[in-house]
Amino acid sequence: VQLQASGGGLVQPGGSLRLSCEATGMFFSIGSMNWYRQAPGKQRELVATIADDGTNYGDSVKGRFTISRDNAKDRAYLQMNNLKPDDTATYYCLAYVRYGAGSHYTKEWGQGTLVTVSS
């Protein structure tokens, strides 16, 4: 599978962006889809997760970010509102992928998309 993340860019504080992650290639199914981010000099952190049993968010983005999914298109989205300078980071998509009916899930990372929040 290839995970293509897009939608990053430069936005002013208080603004909004919508990130998209599309899974393409040959695979059997996708379990959870997740967004992580990594700011310069910091560790990669979980931003949001969407799975069959619901969604989960990092404390710093709760109430501002919303993760959603279009299973028909094998896509996940991250709607980011009220962006703050601390949200500046490279955002990565992570999906748990099965390549066969009886196979285990494999963790797959996409390339990052840069989000810069600055006036």
C-alpha positions as CSV (number, residue, x, y, z in Angstrom):
1,V,0.0,0.0,0.0
2,Q,1.1,3.6,-0.6
3,L,-0.3,6.3,1.7
4,Q,-0.4,9.8,0.1
5,A,-0.9,12.7,2.5
6,S,-1.8,16.1,1.2
7,G,-3.4,19.4,2.2
8,G,-0.6,21.0,4.2
9,G,0.5,24.5,3.8
10,L,0.9,27.9,5.5
11,V,-2.0,29.3,7.5
12,Q,-2.5,32.1,9.9
13,P,-3.3,31.5,13.6
14,G,-7.0,30.8,14.0
15,G,-7.2,29.5,10.5
16,S,-8.2,26.0,9.2
17,L,-6.7,23.3,7.0
18,R,-8.0,19.9,5.9
19,L,-5.5,17.1,5.4
20,S,-6.2,14.0,3.3
21,C,-4.6,10.6,3.4
22,E,-5.3,8.2,0.5
23,A,-4.4,4.6,0.5
24,T,-3.6,3.1,-2.9
25,G,-2.2,-0.2,-4.2
26,M,-2.9,-3.8,-3.4
27,F,-4.3,-4.7,0.0
28,F,-7.1,-6.7,1.6
29,S,-8.4,-4.2,4.2
30,I,-7.4,-1.3,6.4
31,G,-8.0,-1.2,10.1
32,S,-7.4,2.0,11.9
33,M,-6.1,5.1,10.2
34,N,-4.2,7.6,12.2
35,W,-2.6,11.0,12.0
36,Y,0.7,11.7,13.8
37,R,2.8,14.9,13.8
38,Q,6.4,15.8,14.4
39,A,7.7,19.3,15.1
40,P,11.4,20.1,14.7
41,G,13.3,18.8,17.7
42,K,10.4,17.0,19.1
43,Q,9.2,13.4,19.2
44,R,6.4,12.2,16.9
45,E,3.1,12.4,18.6
46,L,-0.4,10.9,18.0
47,V,-2.9,13.5,16.8
48,A,-6.0,11.4,16.0
49,T,-7.2,7.9,15.4
50,I,-10.2,6.5,13.7
51,A,-11.2,2.9,13.9
52,D,-14.4,0.8,13.9
53,D,-14.9,1.5,17.6
54,G,-14.7,5.2,17.2
55,T,-12.2,8.1,17.3
56,N,-9.5,9.3,19.7
57,Y,-7.5,12.5,19.9
58,G,-4.4,13.9,21.5
59,D,-5.1,16.2,24.4
60,S,-3.6,19.2,22.6
61,V,-6.1,19.0,19.6
62,K,-9.3,17.9,21.3
63,G,-12.2,20.2,20.3
64,R,-10.2,21.7,17.4
65,F,-9.4,18.8,15.1
66,T,-11.8,16.2,13.6
67,I,-10.8,12.9,12.0
68,S,-13.1,11.3,9.5
69,R,-12.9,8.5,7.0
70,D,-14.3,7.5,3.6
71,N,-14.0,3.8,3.5
72,A,-15.2,3.6,-0.1
73,K,-12.3,5.7,-1.2
74,D,-9.8,4.4,1.3
75,R,-9.2,7.9,2.6
76,A,-8.9,9.6,6.0
77,Y,-9.2,13.3,6.6
78,L,-8.1,15.6,9.4
79,Q,-10.1,18.8,9.7
80,M,-8.0,21.3,11.7
81,N,-9.7,24.4,13.0
82,N,-8.5,27.2,15.2
83,L,-4.9,26.4,14.4
84,K,-2.1,27.6,16.7
85,P,1.6,28.1,16.1
86,D,2.2,25.1,18.3
87,D,0.4,23.0,15.6
88,T,3.3,23.6,13.2
89,A,4.7,20.3,12.3
90,T,5.0,17.7,9.6
91,Y,1.9,15.5,9.7
92,Y,2.1,11.8,8.9
93,C,-0.6,9.3,8.0
94,L,-0.4,5.8,9.5
95,A,-2.6,2.9,8.6
96,Y,-2.9,-0.7,9.8
97,V,-3.2,-2.8,6.7
98,R,-4.0,-6.4,6.0
99,Y,-2.7,-7.9,2.8
100,G,-4.7,-11.1,3.0
101,A,-7.9,-12.4,4.6
102,G,-6.0,-14.3,7.2
103,S,-3.0,-12.0,7.6
104,H,-2.1,-9.8,10.6
105,Y,-2.1,-6.0,10.4
106,T,1.0,-4.3,9.1
107,K,1.8,-0.8,10.2
108,E,2.3,1.4,7.2
109,W,3.5,5.1,7.2
110,G,2.9,7.7,4.5
111,Q,5.1,10.6,3.7
112,G,4.5,13.7,5.6
113,T,2.8,17.0,4.7
114,L,4.1,20.2,6.3
115,V,1.7,22.4,8.2
116,T,3.0,25.9,9.2
117,V,0.9,28.1,11.4
118,S,2.3,31.6,11.4
119,S,1.3,35.2,11.0
